[in-house]
Amino acid sequence: MKLLFAHGWGFDRRFWDSLTALLPDWEYVADDRGYFGATLTPEIGGPCLAVTHSFGTMRVLADPPPGLAGLVAINGFERFTALPGKPGAAVRVVDRMLRRFEADPRAVLAEFRRTCGAEESFGEIDPVPLQADLLRLRDARPPLPRVPVVVLQGGRDPLLPADMRAATFTGCDVHRLDHQTAGHLLPLENPGLCAQAVRGAMAALV
């Protein structure tokens, strides 16, 4: 069983470095949407456990690998913006980002990362995939997974409202874990806890 890592909006495959260092027992691949350079879409054969962050969860659900056996969704969700009867972020928040993105994509990205708690600088960006994925964050609703899901959320997540976090993956085979004082970047804030969740999910699949 291999691990497949999928990062969220505004980050890249290096986002996972702290977590993968704690999981030396398994082979893994990490994708990259190319926000800061070349894209990377790894092929993964055989069964795998997907470990996703934020929007990376939606990306995996939209195009799951054939061998997907389970999902660990960290600060993750199957739909970002709210629908009638489905809690989520306000559509106007993404619309405002999209309007500003046309004029100053770096400023929008920098503000988003600061809101998440990431203060470090970043290099050159490719606005094309960033804008395309903002639109997906606004509108996409991929199908729910048919595999076991572990959901790990932060109780102080500045992006995901509490009712949204509680309702993620309703109707799935889901196990929920909460870190009451964590925010939206759990793999950076507490990689040990995330590694524990991954190990538990892998053990349940063996």
DRENSE-473374 format. One line per field, with one value per residue (C-alpha): y, z, x; residue in three letters. Coordinates in nm, 3 decimals. Example, Ala and Ser with C-alpha at 12.3 -4.5 7.8 and 13.67 -1.06 7.14 Angstrom:
BEGIN
py	c(-0.450/-0.106)
pz	c(0.780/0.714)
px	c(1.230/1.367)
res	c(ALA/SER)
! end
This chain:
BEGIN
py	c(0.000/0.336/0.688/0.960/1.318/1.603/1.962/2.244/2.575/2.810/2.546/2.278/1.930/2.063/2.129/1.762/1.745/1.756/1.482/1.246/1.255/1.090/0.811/0.627/0.285/0.352/0.450/0.768/1.007/1.371/1.565/1.932/2.162/2.386/2.706/2.784/2.586/2.259/2.044/1.688/1.426/1.101/0.764/0.531/0.164/-0.069/0.017/0.351/0.570/0.933/1.194/1.529/1.884/2.131/2.171/1.872/1.661/1.789/1.726/1.361/1.307/1.453/1.219/0.932/0.687/0.343/0.180/0.427/0.228/0.506/0.877/1.089/1.437/1.695/2.028/1.876/1.894/1.761/2.103/2.444/2.694/2.668/2.531/2.524/2.270/2.226/2.449/2.595/2.914/3.206/3.222/3.596/3.526/3.337/3.586/3.868/3.674/3.610/3.978/4.088/3.806/3.959/4.270/4.135/3.757/3.768/3.990/3.756/3.454/3.629/3.734/3.384/3.225/3.475/3.397/3.028/3.105/3.070/3.375/3.255/3.417/3.241/3.263/3.322/3.206/3.074/3.250/3.019/2.708/2.925/3.103/2.782/2.616/2.917/2.863/2.496/2.598/2.813/2.568/2.210/1.933/1.602/1.275/1.144/0.865/0.503/0.423/0.477/0.840/0.983/1.353/1.556/1.914/2.212/2.372/2.719/2.685/3.040/2.917/2.639/2.727/2.491/2.368/2.296/2.097/1.893/1.814/1.706/1.362/1.306/0.973/0.823/0.566/0.842/0.866/1.219/1.356/1.713/1.923/2.196/2.454/2.395/2.601/2.529/2.401/2.091/1.911/2.202/2.281/1.925/1.674/1.418/1.409/1.383/1.098/0.918/0.951/0.816/0.520/0.439/0.454/0.234/-0.021/-0.036/-0.112/-0.394)
pz	c(0.000/-0.108/0.003/-0.236/-0.110/-0.262/-0.146/-0.123/-0.302/-0.281/-0.181/-0.350/-0.288/-0.039/0.196/0.295/0.387/0.765/0.751/0.506/0.721/0.997/0.770/0.657/0.644/0.327/-0.029/-0.134/-0.421/-0.400/-0.676/-0.762/-0.932/-1.065/-0.883/-0.839/-1.119/-1.306/-1.252/-1.131/-1.181/-1.052/-1.172/-0.887/-0.949/-0.706/-0.385/-0.219/0.068/-0.034/0.219/0.123/0.252/0.203/-0.170/-0.242/-0.109/-0.380/-0.643/-0.545/-0.527/-0.875/-1.023/-0.782/-0.862/-0.964/-0.654/-0.399/-0.081/0.176/0.236/0.513/0.461/0.667/0.689/0.395/0.243/-0.051/-0.127/-0.025/-0.076/0.084/-0.085/0.044/0.325/0.290/0.511/0.372/0.304/0.159/-0.222/-0.199/-0.034/-0.340/-0.577/-0.409/-0.445/-0.813/-0.883/-0.711/-0.870/-1.215/-1.106/-0.852/-0.820/-0.593/-0.342/-0.333/-0.281/-0.012/0.179/0.158/0.289/0.576/0.667/0.679/0.901/0.643/0.668/0.462/0.126/-0.205/-0.549/-0.895/-0.948/-1.241/-1.215/-1.467/-1.247/-0.940/-1.105/-1.252/-0.911/-0.746/-0.984/-0.886/-0.519/-0.595/-0.796/-0.798/-0.608/-0.682/-0.582/-0.230/-0.186/-0.150/0.066/0.439/0.528/0.821/0.865/1.072/1.145/1.343/1.590/1.511/1.132/0.994/0.657/0.740/0.958/1.245/1.092/0.767/0.945/1.130/0.812/0.587/0.435/0.587/0.458/0.418/0.624/0.823/1.136/1.270/1.463/1.593/1.726/1.916/1.907/1.553/1.244/0.871/0.831/1.050/0.852/0.940/1.285/1.413/1.172/1.452/1.492/1.116/1.101/1.373/1.171/0.859/1.047/1.192/0.850/0.698/0.978/0.922/0.551/0.593)
px	c(0.000/0.142/0.061/-0.056/-0.027/-0.232/-0.176/-0.427/-0.472/-0.174/0.083/0.293/0.432/0.689/0.398/0.420/0.790/0.738/0.475/0.645/0.959/0.754/0.625/0.939/0.770/0.571/0.648/0.475/0.421/0.312/0.145/0.199/-0.051/0.223/0.133/0.503/0.665/0.625/0.321/0.364/0.093/0.240/0.116/0.037/-0.029/-0.195/-0.380/-0.312/-0.421/-0.471/-0.360/-0.505/-0.505/-0.788/-0.867/-0.644/-0.930/-1.163/-0.899/-0.857/-1.233/-1.273/-1.011/-0.944/-0.666/-0.795/-0.651/-0.786/-0.850/-0.894/-0.869/-0.718/-0.862/-0.672/-0.856/-1.043/-1.389/-1.587/-1.740/-1.603/-1.883/-2.225/-2.535/-2.895/-2.889/-2.512/-2.294/-1.975/-1.785/-1.978/-1.965/-1.899/-1.562/-1.438/-1.600/-1.410/-1.084/-1.155/-1.224/-0.903/-0.705/-0.745/-0.553/-0.304/-0.279/0.028/-0.151/-0.451/-0.228/-0.021/-0.332/-0.477/-0.160/-0.141/-0.500/-0.407/-0.107/0.172/0.396/0.693/0.762/0.708/0.866/0.727/0.372/0.174/-0.163/-0.335/-0.376/-0.430/-0.723/-0.863/-0.860/-1.023/-1.312/-1.321/-1.326/-1.628/-1.834/-1.708/-1.881/-1.708/-1.874/-1.837/-1.583/-1.687/-1.385/-1.324/-1.245/-1.054/-1.127/-0.881/-0.989/-0.862/-1.099/-0.964/-0.961/-1.005/-1.134/-1.379/-1.681/-1.759/-2.086/-1.905/-1.635/-1.897/-2.090/-1.802/-1.844/-2.187/-2.314/-1.966/-1.779/-1.609/-1.398/-1.355/-1.057/-1.040/-0.755/-0.936/-0.656/-0.524/-0.592/-0.596/-0.240/-0.241/0.035/0.264/0.124/0.114/0.269/0.291/-0.085/-0.130/0.122/-0.071/-0.391/-0.219/-0.073/-0.416/-0.579/-0.311/-0.348/-0.723/-0.672/-0.421)
res	c(MET/LYS/LEU/LEU/PHE/ALA/HIS/GLY/TRP/GLY/PHE/ASP/ARG/ARG/PHE/TRP/ASP/SER/LEU/THR/ALA/LEU/LEU/PRO/ASP/TRP/GLU/TYR/VAL/ALA/ASP/ASP/ARG/GLY/TYR/PHE/GLY/ALA/THR/LEU/THR/PRO/GLU/ILE/GLY/GLY/PRO/CYS/LEU/ALA/VAL/THR/HIS/SER/PHE/GLY/THR/MET/ARG/VAL/LEU/ALA/ASP/PRO/PRO/PRO/GLY/LEU/ALA/GLY/LEU/VAL/ALA/ILE/ASN/GLY/PHE/GLU/ARG/PHE/THR/ALA/LEU/PRO/GLY/LYS/PRO/GLY/ALA/ALA/VAL/ARG/VAL/VAL/ASP/ARG/MET/LEU/ARG/ARG/PHE/GLU/ALA/ASP/PRO/ARG/ALA/VAL/LEU/ALA/GLU/PHE/ARG/ARG/THR/CYS/GLY/ALA/GLU/GLU/SER/PHE/GLY/GLU/ILE/ASP/PRO/VAL/PRO/LEU/GLN/ALA/ASP/LEU/LEU/ARG/LEU/ARG/ASP/ALA/ARG/PRO/PRO/LEU/PRO/ARG/VAL/PRO/VAL/VAL/VAL/LEU/GLN/GLY/GLY/ARG/ASP/PRO/LEU/LEU/PRO/ALA/ASP/MET/ARG/ALA/ALA/THR/PHE/THR/GLY/CYS/ASP/VAL/HIS/ARG/LEU/ASP/HIS/GLN/THR/ALA/GLY/HIS/LEU/LEU/PRO/LEU/GLU/ASN/PRO/GLY/LEU/CYS/ALA/GLN/ALA/VAL/ARG/GLY/ALA/MET/ALA/ALA/LEU/VAL)
! end
